[in-house]
Amino acid sequence: MFGGVGFTLLMYLGSGASIWVWSILGAFIGAATVPALGVYGPELFPTAVRGKANAVISIVGVVGSATGLIFAGRLSERFDAFGPALALLAIGPAVLTVLILTAYPETARKELETINPEDQADPTEPSPSSTIES
């Protein structure tokens, strides 16, 4: 994420042909964060609250996007350019990158039931496969 934001920022601060290089690098590296971080939604929340958690994540994303556009517009008027405004706003993704690296749990090669003990099957209830067979 940090690389995608950094290269996109360089695109706005650059000029000439270099903006194409920074733009392409920012787009490719930034796009790689979507599948890498997208798995956390289904993995980190128990089944019972997964829908609500994803709704909250979506709402926060939309509100954050709109707020970011407003701030970028106002800051770009103050600085008379987009580059410095986006450099200031890049603090947010930098902080998020630090949080991801330090606070997100590693979920690779772990069963969902291990990550979310609430999702473990109740041994007293029949499994879905045994209900289908009968």
Secondary structure, 3 states (H helix, E strand, C coil): CHHHHHHHHHHHHCCCCHHHHHHHHHHHHHHHHHHHHHCHHHHHCCHHHHHHHHHHHHHHHHHHHHHHHHHHHHHHHHHCCHHHHHHHHCHHHHHHHHHHHHHCCCCCCCCHHHHCHHHCCCCCCCCHHHHHHC
